[in-house]
Amino acid sequence: MTGFKVALVVGLFLFSTFANAKDIYVDPSATSGGDGSQAHPFNDLKRVVKSGSIMDGRLYLAPGNYGNLVISKKVPSQGVEIISIQKHQAVFSSIKILSSKNWKIDGVKVRYDSETPKKVKYLVEVGYNSRNITVQNVLVTSSENIEAWNKSDWNNKTKSGIGSYAPGVKILDNIVENIDFGILALGQNSVVSGNLINHFSGDGLRGLGDNSLFEKNVVKNCHAVNDNHDDGFQSWSLGDDLKSGGGVIRNVSLRDNLFIGNETEDNSPKCYMQGIGLYDGMYEGWEISNNIVVVDHWHGIIVAGAKNVRITNNTVFDPTGRKPGPAWIRVEDHKNGKKSTGNLVANNLANSFQFPDGGVLQLQNQIIRNPHLLFVDPDNHDYRLKPGARAIDAGMDGVGPKVDFYGNPRPSGEKTDVGAAEFVK
């Protein structure tokens, strides 16, 4: 049989196998000639994806190395899930999804290695023209071990984690560690939830799309290695000329997140991380609530150019009190002079509060003076309220979220407590 006929037969076989397939198995260590069943898996994931014959179903990956995966212009009708059979044991050098729809990546590992293309910035990237994409339970890392790293290592041996430029992307329950920038969500209607960003040298989270949600993420252990001003969460608006500060970002919810610049005193290179930094507005209709922000910097939460923004029941704490702190919650006017209007700052704990003249209604906020009288164990990052703390029952009912950072109902006592944690007996 000629080579052309062999290729034609194989192609027809692939199509007939995948057309109605629900579960397909791939194992890079398998011999060629498999049929995609669990007993006889395919050995080439790239070929399976490139064939474009998968209409819907699940691709189960056995442990092994899969190199660089590009999903380009693939639009399965019902959706395809790529799933690591053993969590984080199917390993990729990078994953890129371009102009594709209805894909889910679940449980794989993506690491920077010798096969990762030099031009790759984000180890997992979702391009602008993609839709209905989910990245879930993925471990993304530049290195397994950073204990001996210096600033040069951080600058030369890292890639960034997950970069999403498309609308409606879900980034859920991933671990992103030992990287440059953590997670970028540029598109509208993004959901970034339950992720851990640990040991990073850029910004932990970046969010630039309207109607997006960032919740229950943990961002900790920043490393200052260059001139980037490192933020736990950063946003900026883009005008029609794509210059920062020229547009408006609307209706973003930033809630129930934990930001810790330095988890321990020996975190090195140490970082004076800024917490939640919204520097180049306008920001309209944002909700910033139930976040715990622990930073050695004055920017705990800052919104520069705010309209109808609600900042409620956050705990913003500077564990050192030294410069460049102490940490504040601050609302100021846009850098072009446009006034901030219609904003609410209520029931927050912080080392300091800073506001412009007008434009902010302030209700029942408290300054942190002695954290050991206020929190259960601030030295070990337990920011629940102690019995008898003055923040208990000192807030305004009905203006903040109905549950606290830990999921407890609010109020749990006679009145709402101040800060992210509601005291529970």
N, C-alpha and C positions, 0 to 999 in steps of 0.2 A: 504494500500500500504506500502511495506517495506521501511525502510530508504534508502536502496540502490537504489530502484526504483525511490523514490522521488528525490534523488540526480541526477540520470541519466536523469530524465525528465527535471529538472531544468537546467542541463548542456546543454541538447539538445536545450532547449528554449533559453538559452543565446546565443548559437552558431547561431541559426537561426535568432535571433533578430539582432545580431551584424554583421553578415556576410556581409550584404549590407547596414549597417547603415551609415548615414551621420551625424545626430545630435542625441546625447544621453544625457539625463539629469540625474544628480545625486543630491540628497538632503539628507544629513545625518539625518534630522529630519523626513523624510518620513517613512511610514510604509512599512514593507516588502511586496513583491509580486508585486512591480511595474514592468512596462514593458520598462522603460527607456524613455518614452515619456515625454513631458513637463507637461502633466496633471498627469501622474503617474510615477514619476522618481524612479530610483533605489536609495537605501539608503546606498550602500556599494561600495565606489570607489575602494578600494583595491581589492575587489572580481572582479569587472569589469575589472581592469587592469590585474590581475593575470590570468583571464580566457584565455587571449591571443587570443581572438576571434575577436578583433577589427581590421579590415583590413585597414580602413581609416575612417576619419571623425572627428567630434568634440565632446568632452566631456564637457558639460556645467555644472558648479558647482554652486549650490545655496549657499548662506551664511551659514557658520557653521564651525565646527572644523573637520578636516580630519586626524589628527594625523600624523604619519610618513608614507611617501609614498616611496616605493622602486619599480622602474621599472627595471626589470632584464631580459635580454635575450628576449626582445620583439622587433620584427622587422616588424611592419605593412608595407604593400607594398606601400601605397600612403602617409602614415603619419597620425598621430593623434595629435590633439591640445587639451590640457587641459586648459579650459578658465573659469575664475571666472565671473559669470554673473554680479555681482556687484564688481567693482574693489577693490581688497584687502580685500574682505569680506569672501572669501573661505580661511581658515587659516590652515596651516600645521605646525607641529613641526619640520619636516625636509623633504627634498626631495633628493633622490639619484637615479641616472640613471646609470645603469651598463650594458655594453655589449648590448646596444640597439641602434636602428636607427630610424630616422624619427619621432622624438617627439618634440613638442613645448609646453612650459609652459608659460601661458599668464595671467597676471593680478592677480595672487594669492598673498597671504601673507605668509611668513615663519618666525616664531618667535621661539626663544629659550624659552622653557617652561619645566615643570616637566616631560613631555613625551619625550623630546628630548634625545636620547641615549647619555650617557656620552662620548662614544668614538667618537662621531661626532665632526669633526673640522669645516668643512664648512657646513652651514645650507642647502645650495644647492650645490650638488656635481655631476659632470659629469665624469664618469670613463674613463680610458684609451681606452677601446675597443668600445666606443660608436661613432656614426657617425650621422651627420646631425641633431644636437640638437640645439634648440633655447630656450633661457630663456629671457623673454621679459615682461616689465611692472610689474615686481615682486617687492614687498616690503619685504626686508630682514632685520630683526632686532633682537638684543639680549634683548632689553628692550624698553618699551614705554617711560620711563622717567629716565633720568640720572642726573637730576639737583643736587641731593645730593650725587652723587657718589664720592668716594675718590679712591686713587690708588688701594687699596685692592679690591674694588668693580670692577674696570676695569679689574683686573687680574683674578678675580674669577667668574664673572657673565657674561662673554662674550663668544660667539663663533665667528668664522669668517663668511664672507658673502657667496660669490659664488666662488667655486673652480672647474675649468675645466681642465682636463688632456687630453682630446681628441682633435684630429685635427678638424678644420672647425667649431668649435662651435661659435654661435652668441649669444652675451650677450648684450642686447639692452634695453636702456631706463628704467633701473631698479633703485630703490632707496635702497641703502645699508647703514644703519645708526646704530649708537650705537653698534659697533662691534669691533672685534680685527683686523684682516686683512680684507681688502675690497674685491677685486676681483683678483683671480689668473687665468691666461690663459697660460697654459703650452704647449698646442698643437700647431702645425703649422696651418697656415691659419685661425687663430682666428680673430674674429671681436668683439671688445669691444667698443661700441659707445653709447653716450648719457646718460651715467649712472651718478647718483649722489652718491658719497661716502661722508658721513657727520658724523663726530664724530667717530673716530677710534683710536685704540691704537697700531696698527702694521704698515703695509704699506698700502697705499691706493690702488694702482694697482701694479700687478706683471705680467710681460710678458716675456716668455722664448721661444716662438716658432717662427720659420722662417715665413716670408711672412705674417705677422700679421698686423692688423690695430687697433690703439687706437685713437679714435677721439671724440671730443666734450663731453668729460667727465668733470665733476666737482668734485674735491677732496678737501675737506676743513675740518678744525677743527680736528687736530691731538691732541692726549693726550699722554704725556710722562709718562709712569707708570712703566717701567721696563728697562732692558738693551738693548732692541731692538733699533737699530738706524733707526728711522722712516723715511720713504721716501714717497713722493707723488707717484712716479713711480720708481720701481726698476727692474733691470734685471741682470742676470749673465749667462754665458755660462757654459755648462757641457761637459766635455770630455768623452771618452769611459769608463773611470774609475768612472764617475759620480761625479768627484771633480770639484768644481767651477773654472772657468778660463781656462779649458782645451780644449774648443771647440770654435765654431763660431756660432753666431746667425746672420742670414742674412735677409735683405730686410724687415725691420719693419718700419712702418710709425706711427709716434707719433705726432699728429697735432691737433690744435684747442682745446687744453685742458686747463682748468683753475685749478691751484693748489694754495691754500691759507692755509698756516700752521695754522694761528690763525686769524679767521675772526674778532674777537674783542679782545681788550686788556684783558678782564676778562675771556677769555677762560681758563678753569682750569680742570685738571692739564695742564698747558701750555706746548706746544711742540716746540722744535727747529727742525722742520721738514726739512729734505733735499728734494730738489725738484725732479729733474729727475736724478736718480743715476744709471749709467751703469758702474759698478766698476770692474768687472772681465770679460774682453773681451776674444776673439775678437768679435767686432761688425762690420759687413760689410754691406755697402749699406743701412744704416738707413737714414730715413728722419725725422728730428726733427724740426718742423716749426709751427709758429703761436701759440705757447703756451704762456700763461701768468703764470709766476711762482713767487709767493710772499711768501718768506720764511725768517725767522730769522736765517740764516745759510750761510756758505760760499758756500756750494754745491747747487747752483741754477740749473745748468745743468752741469754734468760731464760725460765724456766718457773716460774710461781708457782702451785703446786698440782699436783704431778706424781705419778702412780702408774704404775709399770712403764714409764717413759719411757727410751728408749735414745738417748743423745747420743754419737755416735761419729765419729771421723775428720773433724772439722770444722777449718777454719782461720779463726780470728777475730782480726782485726788492726786496730789503731788506728794509722794512719800518722803521727799527730802526737804522741800520748802526752800531749797537753794536756787539761785539763778541757774538756768533761764526761767525758773518758775517764780512764784507758785502758779498752779494751774487755774485757769479761769473758764467761765462760760461768758462769751462775748458776742454781742450783735453790733455790727457797725454798718455804716452806709457803704454803698458801692464805691469802688476806687475812683469812678468817674464823677462822684458827687451825688448820684441818685439816692434819695432817701429810702431807708428801710421803714416799712409801714405795716401795721396790723398784726404784729407778732405777739406771741404769748410765751413767757418764760416762767414756769411755775413748778413748785415742789421739787426743786433741784438742790442737791448738796454739791458744793464746790469750794475751793480755797479762795475764790474771788469771783466777782461778777462785774462786767463792764458793758455799758450800754450807751447808745447815742442819746441825744436829747429828743424825746418823743419816739414813737414808732414801736415801743415795746411795753406791754402790760406785764408787770412783775408781781407774782403772787406767791407768797409763802416759801421763798427760797431761803436756805440757810448756809452760812459760811462754816466750813470745817475748821475747827480750832484745835481740838484735841482728839485725834483719830482713835486713840486707845480708849477713850470714854464713849466713843460713838459706835465703833465697829467691833465685831466679835474678835477678829484676829487680823488686823491690817498688815502685820509683818509677813503673814502667810497668805495674803490675798483672800481673806474671808471678810467680805464687806456687808454681811448681814448686820442688822442693828442689835446692839446689846440691850438687855433689859434696862429700862430706865433712861435710855438715850433720849435726848431732847428732840430728836427728829420724829419720835413716835407720836402719832395722832396730831401732828403739827402741820399737816398739809391741807390743801384745798380739795374737797371732794368733787368728782365729776369732771375734772379738767384733763386728767391723764388717762393712761391705759387701765383696763379693768383687772389686769393681773400684773404681778411684779416680775423682775428679772428671773426669779426662780420658779415662776409659774403659780405663785400663791395668789389667792383672790385679794383684790384691793377695793375697799379697805378690809383689813382683817380685825381691826379693833374698832374703837369708837369713831375714828376718822382716818383718812388716808395719811400715810406716813410720808415724810420727805425723803427723797432719794430713790434709787433703783430697787431697794429691797424693802419689803413690807415685813414688819415684825410679826412673828408668829409664835405664840406661847408653846 
